[in-house]
Amino acid sequence: MNISFLTKGDPDLDKKIGDGLHSELQTLSRIAVTDFKTHSIYAFSGVIFAGGIIIEKLGNILWIDSIWVDPKFRDKGIGRQLMLQTLSFADKNNIRQIQLNTFFPEAQSFFSNCGFKDLATIRDWKYGLECYLMRKML
């Protein structure tokens, strides 16, 4: 068998990889591929973007993919308001639990204050940082 490799990114091939993984996950979990929905919630101060959260709905589980608040707007409750918006979304979509992982100790503390529980800590994970896997049951 003659195998060749492409080392330059290709969106069509990335989609093929993602679709293949979702299909295998559907077989294992019985969660339909169509149940994988990504949603974003953005925060603005007037017209200025202050931060946002990207979440992925997987059946009745919500995964927090990313949350970020611009440093100029931190310590003003925007992160907590984004979490409240996320909880509202979860309630409307019959979500039973929210999961996430973070590499940032301050984010781990923030999520703990929002009711998330530590499930595992992986030492020296990506970038030489610890990874905190967390969950909040609803």
C-alpha positions, 0 to 999 in steps of 0.5 A: 500500500502506498500512503502519502501525506498532506501537512497543510490544513484542508477544511474539507478534510477536517470536516471529513475527520469530524464527521467520521468521529461524530458518526463513531460517537453516535454508534457508541453513545446513541446520540444522533449526529444531528444532536451535536449543536454548537451555540454561542453567547456574546456579551457587549458593553454598548457596542464593544465586545466584552466576551463570550461563551461557546457551548456544544449541546450533545443530547442532554449534556452541555459542553463548555468549549470556550469562555473568555472575557476581555481583560478590560471587562473582568471582575465586573460579573460578565463571566457569571452573567454568561454562565447564567445565560448558559444555565438558561439555555440548559434549562430550555433544552432539558440539559442534565449536566454541564461539563468542561475542562480548563487549563487555567487555575483562575478559571477552575476557581471561577467554575467551582464558585459557579457550582462545578465539581472537579472530576479529575486533574491531569498533571502536565497535560497540554502546554505543560499545564494541568487540565481540570475536568469539571461537571455541574449536575442540573 
